[in-house]
């Protein structure tokens, strides 16, 4: 790189932001950090970084909302999703919104620097497993419109509960994983089944599997 790329980190976990900064600050210049949608939009407009490392799930609407507010107004700003999620709807949704790539948080520092460099140059960058989701979406293997329509009915917490239940977690395990009560898990599962017009967790697992959401 002939000039140092200016990078912003948008993630609601301060410890993770510090870890990313420690890994990449120097080869790139970290010009901004933010923990939610509102603060992200404000500071990104002010600092105008070359590349934004963007978490998918955050307070205020998540990475999708950040891109929706800024992508058309600041077309030179590149967005690279950096998320713990490897669910198809997250990958496809944020790429459709305008992100140039999607990598998972188990990426190494050197790999992340390479991804930032490539996204800044205009390439599309994906973790290997995630690239298949995008190819399948364009090929029609994944029903993208149906995923979007169904998921629009669910809150972010309901999506988290749905994914864990579909993976075979017991209610007690879901409660422990998400730091909520078993009663709250039961309430969310009932709401998910009602919104998706399903009658059992077996149907929910099959529904999620068919859409590659687990």
ABEGO torsion letter per residue (X at the ends): XABBBBBBBBBABAAAAAAAAAAABGABBBABBBABAAAAAAAAAAAGBABBBBBABBBGGEAAAAAAAAAAABAABBBBBBBABABAAAAAAAAAAGBABBBBAABBAAAAAAAAAAAAAGBBBBBAAAAAAAAAAAAGABBAAAAAAAAAABBAAAAAAAAAAAAGBBAAAAAAAAGBBAAAAAAAAAAAAAAAGBABAAAAAAAAAAAGAX
